[in-house]
Every structure is written in structure tokens, then in C-alpha cells.
Amino acid sequence: MNTSEKLIATEQRLGAHNYKPLDVVLTRGEGVYVWDTDGNRYLDCLSAYSAVNQGHCHPKILAAMVEQAGRLTLTSRAFRNDQLAYLYEELAALTGSHKILPMNSGAEAVETAIKAVRKWGYEVKGVPEGKAEIIVCADNFHGRTLSIISFSTDPEARTGFGPYTPGFRIIPFGDAEVFAAAINANTVAALIEPIQGEAGVIIPPAGYFTRIRELCTANNVTLILDEIQTGLGRTGKLLAEEHEGIEADVTLIGKALSGGFYPVSAVLSNSEVLGVLKPGQHGSTFGGNPLACAVARTALKVLTEEGMIENAAVIGDYFIEGLRSIRSNIVRDVRGRGLMMAIELEPEAGGARQYCHALKERGLLAKDTHDHTIRLAPPLVITKEQVDWAVSQIEMTIG
Ligand SMILES: Cc1ncc(COP(=O)(O)O)c(C=O)c1O
């Protein structure tokens, strides 16, 4: 057995089998590339589910992390630290948010928003205690905690984990009139992904979010956009909401907020929602720690100062054009926005996973989602030449 075979066997023996990874054991990353333990190089077209938008091991984020790690890593929020205020200031300047609550994982940011809007519903909107409703969309993906999977429509994510958290109304994604009909006096919020990532990069019809925004405003419903995957440049804008020129009341970010170095997420709010949380009502030992803040500050800085968002817009169009030019009778659809892309295969093609295996053999890492879809989301630093190479490998695999 070589090293990677040994490591895989150990993982299989000792680890819970809650993932089914491609059998490639990675040991190093730089920019858009990662290397396995046998020295093979791959173009990473997943970016750790869009957490590594800035490219692997970005030298400036690395330097900030090392510097901060040698000075102060964790104080807890029992005391203050000299990084959090700067992160607040920089995030507020970048996004226009008025209140910010830092957490660690994406799911924690979602949970935090759910808690805050429920409380806001009772204390500000006047919804009777225990009656708050949150509208969510079918085929959503917001994370793995119990409350979140309670409103998942994916049987794999949900089945067997009950009893479930009540208070969610599930409607189809992309139909604003169904949304209008779902609002009632107890509706405190709508929680929606701007583009459904895990569902296979599903882009709603133009005008959908403009109408949702109008309906939320008219009915005093808090619009929460989960930009944990779509945010921070992935779709060619800082936030995907900008594609429709709207502003959410609450925006959730995570993943690329740390450039993949560290779990950092945040709830951004431009309404009174976060104001309802008082000392002792919410928190996290690691949330807002100085190491996380220093890493996030630099991750945001390189994202904006190094033109990554603009690159995602321009190169994303180029990549999608390249994918659309592939002649293949197993491709049903190619879609995407910025560098958030998907190739949906015909069901007769026998599933996307075998093609992800074949792409791995050619040096390109991508992830299948929902059986028939290959999702592509490279780091935002990808160049035209690298896209040309990727498209040619994909063409040889599915063409
Ligand atoms: C839209 C969205 N929300 C929430 C999450 C959960 O984030 P985490 O895995 O950091 O808990 C994800 C993760 O893929 C996501 O894509």
C-alpha cells in the first residue's frame, strides 16, 4: 500500500462515513492548484465549496494568520480584543451593514439569524409568542444542524433525525406569487439562497428577488439572504443580491470570509433585527476571536484589492461560454453566474460521479451534486489559460 492508500484505509476504518470523498489525498495547495501525496497536480474546481475563493494558501492571508497566531488567538467575548472592531468597521464599509454578529461555521450564522428574527418577530413585529413563521424554499441548503435540516426537503439530509423544529413554511424556489400567498401575520422572515448552490446552481428568474424584496417590505417580513456560498465574489459581485439591485435585511456570509484558512462566518444586518439580542442571549466561545478577525480582515482585503470579484465576472462568462461550446449528447444544460457553474447531464448518462472520477484522472477536481450535475467553482484567481485547459479536459471527458 502506498501512502494515500494507507491514509484512505485508516479514514475508512476510524472515521464516521458521513462523506463519500473522491479518493484523492491532498497535501499541498497554491492558488488554483492542489497536489496529492503522490505529487500529482490538480486544478481545483470546487474551492472547498467556495471557501477558497482567494486561492489556496494566499500568501497575505497566511502572513496575517501567522502574525496574529503568534500574538493572540482567543480571548472569548468575556473580554474585548483589538481585532474585532476593525473587522466590524471594514465589513460595514464594504457591505453597508449597520450591525454585525460574528460566528464560526455557516450553519451557526443561519441558526443565529433564525434566533434573532424570531425574537424580533415577538418583540418588534408583535407576533404572538411561539407562532413565528419563516418562509424557506424547497431544495434549499443552509447547513446541517437540527433546526436547519428540519426545513430541508432532501430526504438524505432530513430523514431519521426527528423530532424536527417547527415554524418553517416551505414553498417552491423562484415563484414570487407563491411567496406572496405564503405570507401571513405571523411571518417574521424569509430565508433564501440567491442562487441555490447545493441544489445544482439553480438561478431564479430575473425579477424574482426584486418582487420578493417588495413583498417583504410591504409585509414587514425580514429578508434573510444566505450568501454563504454565493457571497464574497463567487458570482462576479461582492454579494449576489447586487445582480438584482436589492438589499437584504440580513445577509449571511461564511466560507470565503476566511479564504479557507479558518472557520469564520457573520450575520450582517441593516435593520433592527440584531438589536434584539441582549447579553447572555446568544454567543460562541470562538466567534469573533482575534485570529478569526485578523484572517477575515486580510481575506476581505485581498478579495477586493486584487481584483478577484471583477475576475470572477469576466472569467466566469468566458468559462461558461467555453462550456456551452462543448458538443455533447449527454449535456442537458450548462448554467452559472460568475464562477459558480454547473453542467447538468442527461439522466441516461449514468450519473455525474463517474465523470468527476474521470476528470480527476485528467487533473481536474470537481464535485457531483444531486446525481446528474457536475458543479464547477474554481478559485476566483483562475486565468483564461487555465480555463482553456479546464474546458478542453471537460470536453474530452463528456464531449
Ligand atoms: C448556502 C449555504 N448555506 C449554509 C451552508 C453551511 O455552511 P457550513 O458548512 O460552514 O456550516 C452552506 C455550505 O455549503 C451553504 O452552501
Ligand as a Chemical Component Dictionary entry (heavy atoms), coordinates in Angstrom:
data_LIG
# 
_chem_comp.id                   LIG 
_chem_comp.type                 NON-POLYMER 
_chem_comp.pdbx_formal_charge   0 
_chem_comp.three_letter_code    LIG 
# 
loop_
_chem_comp_atom.comp_id 
_chem_comp_atom.atom_id 
_chem_comp_atom.alt_atom_id 
_chem_comp_atom.type_symbol 
_chem_comp_atom.charge 
_chem_comp_atom.model_Cartn_x 
_chem_comp_atom.model_Cartn_y 
_chem_comp_atom.model_Cartn_z 
_chem_comp_atom.pdbx_ordinal 
LIG C1 C1 C 0 -25.839 28.345 1.105 1  
LIG C2 C2 C 0 -25.173 27.664 2.256 2  
LIG N1 N1 N 0 -25.578 27.940 3.499 3  
LIG C3 C3 C 0 -25.014 27.357 4.568 4  
LIG C4 C4 C 0 -24.004 26.439 4.433 5  
LIG C5 C5 C 0 -23.421 25.778 5.652 6  
LIG O1 O1 O 0 -22.125 26.211 5.909 7  
LIG P1 P1 P 0 -21.175 25.347 6.883 8  
LIG O2 O2 O 0 -20.861 24.078 6.163 9  
LIG O3 O3 O 0 -19.968 26.226 7.077 10 
LIG O4 O4 O 0 -21.933 25.124 8.148 11 
LIG C6 C6 C 0 -23.549 26.113 3.148 12 
LIG C7 C7 C 0 -22.493 25.103 2.959 13 
LIG O5 O5 O 0 -22.303 24.523 1.928 14 
LIG C8 C8 C 0 -24.160 26.744 2.031 15 
LIG O6 O6 O 0 -23.774 26.463 0.789 16 
# 
loop_
_chem_comp_bond.comp_id 
_chem_comp_bond.atom_id_1 
_chem_comp_bond.atom_id_2 
_chem_comp_bond.value_order 
_chem_comp_bond.pdbx_ordinal 
LIG C1 C2 SING 1  
LIG C2 N1 SING 2  
LIG C2 C8 DOUB 3  
LIG N1 C3 DOUB 4  
LIG C3 C4 SING 5  
LIG C4 C5 SING 6  
LIG C4 C6 DOUB 7  
LIG C5 O1 SING 8  
LIG O1 P1 SING 9  
LIG P1 O2 DOUB 10 
LIG P1 O3 SING 11 
LIG P1 O4 SING 12 
LIG C6 C7 SING 13 
LIG C6 C8 SING 14 
LIG C7 O5 DOUB 15 
LIG C8 O6 SING 16 
# 
